[in-house]
Amino acid sequence: MEGKKESHPPQTRSAFADINGAKIHFEIAGAGEPLVFIHGFGLDLRMWDEQFTVLSRTHRVLRYDARGFGRSSVPNGTAYTHAEDLNALLNLFDIQAATVIGLSMGGRIALHFALTFPKRIRALALADSALDGYRWSDEWNTSWEKMTRMSLQRGPKAANKLWIGHPLFVPAREHPGVSKRLARMVGDYSGWHWANTDPHRSSNKPDVERLHELHMPALVLVGERDLPDFHTIADILSGSIKHAHKVVIPCVGHMSNMEAPDRFITLVLSFLSA
């Protein structure tokens, strides 16, 4: 009897692209409908390992380190936007439109990209997303200011230690494997943003006031155990984006894709098929 054929992962291209005055590290693999993954603050493209491996078997998957993170170059003082960086990456690979999936800061970048280049978005998947123009809670602002002060007093790496110890990552730290991977990524982060003013160019109107302009399908995911700010943002997104569908992922926190990777992939595939 003929045995079942194994599905081997496609070959991955890992390289750097000269984009808008920066060197952007990326990985791309697979063929089919394009997907783009954008990571969270202080992290890098490695946070998407499970999704990249599985989804590149059926899709063309691009993941990259945003400017200032991972192996990409830090801002050089020249004004830029993450949206323009992503637009240039898509041009590099002749991707006309893609489904863009972002978590936390990555969700914020994905939203701004969708508002800036709407014709390049097939669909949006926003996991535990941040949002430009959202008024953060006093608790969140206080914790952020604490990390900034720590960077000034003892350096960016000391601020990184506070970041990985933040309540945001409590559920993720309960998983030894996830905790180890997060510690490695945050440990590798330069901490540039703690000690420098980012020349990222702001929009005239904050994204939170423009969500009604988005008409593409949108999946809004949030971990059941994520912090209240991110649940509030998820409610804003699902209530303001016309074709948005919200799903609360049970028993996980902010790093939903790493804490429950199989469930995350199932939700994304279901969304894409719909």
C-alpha positions as CSV (number, residue, x, y, z in Angstrom):
1,M,0.0,0.0,0.0
2,E,1.4,3.4,-1.0
3,G,2.4,5.5,2.0
4,K,1.2,9.0,2.6
5,K,3.3,11.7,1.1
6,E,5.0,14.0,3.5
7,S,4.6,17.7,3.1
8,H,8.0,19.3,3.2
9,P,8.3,22.9,4.2
10,P,9.1,25.2,1.3
11,Q,12.6,26.8,1.0
12,T,12.9,30.0,2.9
13,R,14.7,33.0,1.6
14,S,16.3,35.1,4.4
15,A,18.0,38.4,3.4
16,F,18.1,42.2,3.8
17,A,16.4,44.8,1.6
18,D,17.6,48.4,1.2
19,I,14.4,50.2,1.8
20,N,13.8,54.0,2.3
21,G,17.3,54.4,3.7
22,A,17.1,51.4,6.0
23,K,18.2,47.8,5.9
24,I,15.1,45.6,6.5
25,H,15.6,42.0,7.4
26,F,13.0,39.6,6.0
27,E,12.1,36.0,5.4
28,I,9.8,34.8,2.6
29,A,8.7,31.3,1.7
30,G,5.9,29.4,-0.1
31,A,3.6,30.1,-3.0
32,G,-0.1,31.1,-3.3
33,E,-2.1,34.0,-1.8
34,P,0.3,36.3,0.0
35,L,0.3,36.8,3.8
36,V,2.4,39.3,5.7
37,F,3.2,38.9,9.5
38,I,4.2,41.9,11.6
39,H,5.7,41.4,15.1
40,G,5.1,43.2,18.4
41,F,7.2,45.8,20.3
42,G,10.7,44.6,21.4
43,L,10.2,41.4,19.5
44,D,11.1,40.3,16.0
45,L,10.0,38.0,13.1
46,R,10.8,34.9,15.2
47,M,7.6,35.3,17.2
48,W,5.8,33.9,14.1
49,D,7.8,30.7,13.8
50,E,4.8,28.3,14.0
51,Q,2.6,30.4,11.7
52,F,5.4,30.8,9.1
53,T,6.2,27.1,9.0
54,V,2.6,26.0,8.7
55,L,1.1,28.6,6.5
56,S,4.0,28.8,4.0
57,R,2.9,25.3,2.8
58,T,-0.2,26.8,1.3
59,H,0.5,30.5,1.0
60,R,3.3,32.9,0.1
61,V,4.3,34.2,3.5
62,L,6.4,37.2,4.2
63,R,7.6,38.1,7.7
64,Y,10.1,40.9,8.5
65,D,11.8,42.9,11.3
66,A,10.3,46.3,11.5
67,R,12.8,49.2,11.4
68,G,14.6,49.4,14.7
69,F,13.8,45.8,15.7
70,G,15.4,42.4,15.2
71,R,18.2,42.5,12.6
72,S,16.8,45.5,10.8
73,S,18.7,48.8,11.1
74,V,17.6,51.4,13.6
75,P,16.2,54.8,12.5
76,N,18.9,57.2,11.4
77,G,17.1,60.5,12.2
78,T,15.3,60.7,8.9
79,A,11.6,60.8,9.0
80,Y,9.9,57.5,7.9
81,T,6.8,55.4,8.4
82,H,6.4,51.7,8.9
83,A,3.6,51.8,6.3
84,E,6.0,53.1,3.7
85,D,8.6,50.5,4.6
86,L,6.0,47.7,4.1
87,N,4.8,49.2,0.9
88,A,8.3,49.1,-0.5
89,L,8.7,45.5,0.7
90,L,5.6,44.5,-1.2
91,N,6.9,46.3,-4.3
92,L,10.2,44.3,-4.0
93,F,8.4,41.0,-4.2
94,D,5.8,42.3,-6.8
95,I,3.0,41.6,-4.3
96,Q,0.0,43.7,-5.4
97,A,-2.2,43.0,-2.4
98,A,-1.9,40.8,0.7
99,T,-3.6,39.7,3.9
100,V,-1.7,41.5,6.6
101,I,-1.5,40.0,10.1
102,G,-0.1,41.9,13.0
103,L,0.1,41.5,16.8
104,S,0.2,44.4,19.3
105,M,2.5,47.0,17.7
106,G,2.3,44.9,14.5
107,G,-1.5,45.4,14.5
108,R,-1.0,49.1,14.8
109,I,1.4,49.1,11.8
110,A,-1.0,46.9,9.8
111,L,-3.9,49.3,10.6
112,H,-1.9,52.3,9.5
113,F,-0.8,50.5,6.4
114,A,-4.4,49.7,5.5
115,L,-5.4,53.3,5.9
116,T,-2.4,54.6,3.9
117,F,-2.4,52.0,1.1
118,P,-5.9,50.4,1.2
119,K,-5.7,48.9,-2.3
120,R,-2.8,46.7,-1.1
121,I,-4.9,45.0,1.6
122,R,-7.0,41.9,0.8
123,A,-7.9,41.5,4.5
124,L,-6.6,42.4,8.0
125,A,-6.1,40.1,11.0
126,L,-5.4,42.2,14.1
127,A,-4.3,40.2,17.2
128,D,-4.1,41.9,20.6
129,S,-3.6,45.1,18.6
130,A,-2.4,48.5,19.6
131,L,-4.0,51.6,18.0
132,D,-2.7,55.0,17.1
133,G,-4.7,57.7,18.9
134,Y,-6.0,55.4,21.6
135,R,-5.9,56.9,25.1
136,W,-4.0,54.4,27.3
137,S,-4.9,53.8,30.9
138,D,-3.0,55.3,33.7
139,E,-1.6,51.9,34.7
140,W,-0.2,51.4,31.2
141,N,1.3,54.9,31.0
142,T,2.9,54.5,34.4
143,S,4.5,51.2,33.5
144,W,5.8,52.6,30.2
145,E,7.3,55.7,32.0
146,K,9.0,53.3,34.5
147,M,10.8,51.5,31.6
148,T,11.9,54.8,30.0
149,R,13.3,56.0,33.3
150,M,15.1,52.7,33.8
151,S,16.7,53.2,30.4
152,L,18.0,56.6,31.3
153,Q,19.3,55.5,34.7
154,R,20.8,52.1,33.8
155,G,20.7,51.7,30.1
156,P,18.3,50.1,27.5
157,K,19.1,46.5,28.4
158,A,17.9,47.2,32.0
159,A,14.6,48.6,30.5
160,N,14.3,45.4,28.4
161,K,14.4,43.3,31.7
162,L,11.5,45.4,33.0
163,W,9.7,44.9,29.7
164,I,9.9,41.1,29.7
165,G,8.8,41.2,33.4
166,H,5.7,43.4,32.5
167,P,2.3,42.1,33.5
168,L,1.5,41.9,29.7
169,F,3.6,38.8,29.5
170,V,2.4,36.9,32.6
171,P,0.2,34.4,30.8
172,A,3.0,33.7,28.2
173,R,5.6,33.2,31.0
174,E,3.5,30.3,32.3
175,H,4.6,28.3,29.2
176,P,8.3,27.5,29.6
177,G,9.0,27.2,25.9
178,V,7.2,30.5,25.1
179,S,8.9,32.2,28.0
180,K,12.3,31.1,26.8
181,R,11.7,32.3,23.3
182,L,10.3,35.7,24.5
183,A,13.3,36.2,26.8
184,R,15.7,35.5,23.9
185,M,13.9,38.0,21.5
186,V,13.7,40.8,24.1
187,G,17.3,40.1,25.2
188,D,18.4,40.5,21.6
189,Y,16.4,43.8,21.2
190,S,18.8,46.8,21.1
191,G,16.4,48.8,23.3
192,W,16.9,51.7,20.9
193,H,13.4,53.1,21.4
194,W,13.8,53.4,25.2
195,A,16.7,55.8,24.8
196,N,15.9,57.7,21.6
197,T,13.2,59.8,19.9
198,D,11.8,57.8,17.0
199,P,11.5,60.0,13.9
200,H,8.5,58.0,12.8
201,R,6.2,60.5,11.0
202,S,2.7,60.9,12.5
203,S,-0.5,61.3,10.6
204,N,-2.5,64.5,10.7
205,K,-5.5,62.6,12.0
206,P,-5.0,59.6,14.4
207,D,-6.0,56.2,13.1
208,V,-8.6,55.7,15.8
209,E,-10.6,58.5,14.1
210,R,-10.3,56.9,10.7
211,L,-11.3,53.3,11.3
212,H,-14.6,53.9,9.5
213,E,-12.6,54.3,6.3
214,L,-11.6,50.6,6.3
215,H,-13.9,48.4,4.2
216,M,-11.8,45.2,3.8
217,P,-12.6,42.0,5.8
218,A,-11.0,42.2,9.3
219,L,-10.5,39.6,12.0
220,V,-10.0,41.0,15.5
221,L,-8.4,38.6,17.9
222,V,-7.8,39.2,21.6
223,G,-6.6,36.8,24.3
224,E,-9.1,36.3,27.1
225,R,-6.4,37.1,29.7
226,D,-4.9,40.1,27.9
227,L,-4.8,43.4,29.7
228,P,-7.9,45.6,29.8
229,D,-6.5,48.2,27.4
230,F,-6.2,45.6,24.6
231,H,-9.7,44.4,25.2
232,T,-10.9,47.9,24.9
233,I,-9.0,48.4,21.7
234,A,-10.5,45.2,20.3
235,D,-14.0,46.5,21.0
236,I,-13.1,49.8,19.3
237,L,-11.8,48.0,16.2
238,S,-14.7,45.5,16.0
239,G,-17.2,48.3,16.5
240,S,-15.7,50.8,14.0
241,I,-14.4,48.7,11.1
242,K,-17.4,47.8,8.9
243,H,-16.6,44.2,8.1
244,A,-14.8,43.2,11.3
245,H,-15.4,40.0,13.3
246,K,-14.1,39.7,16.8
247,V,-13.0,36.5,18.5
248,V,-11.8,36.2,22.1
249,I,-9.3,33.3,22.4
250,P,-9.9,31.5,25.7
251,C,-7.2,30.9,28.3
252,V,-4.4,33.0,26.7
253,G,-3.0,36.4,27.1
254,H,-1.3,39.0,25.0
255,M,1.0,36.6,23.0
256,S,-2.0,34.7,21.6
257,N,-0.1,33.3,18.6
258,M,2.7,31.9,20.7
259,E,0.6,30.7,23.6
260,A,-2.0,28.9,21.4
261,P,-0.3,28.6,18.0
262,D,-2.6,25.8,16.6
263,R,-5.7,27.7,17.6
264,F,-4.3,30.9,16.1
265,I,-3.6,29.2,12.8
266,T,-7.0,27.6,12.7
267,L,-8.7,31.0,13.2
268,V,-6.6,32.6,10.5
269,L,-7.3,29.8,8.0
270,S,-11.0,29.9,8.8
271,F,-11.0,33.7,8.2
272,L,-9.1,33.3,4.9
273,S,-11.5,30.6,3.7
274,A,-14.5,32.7,4.5
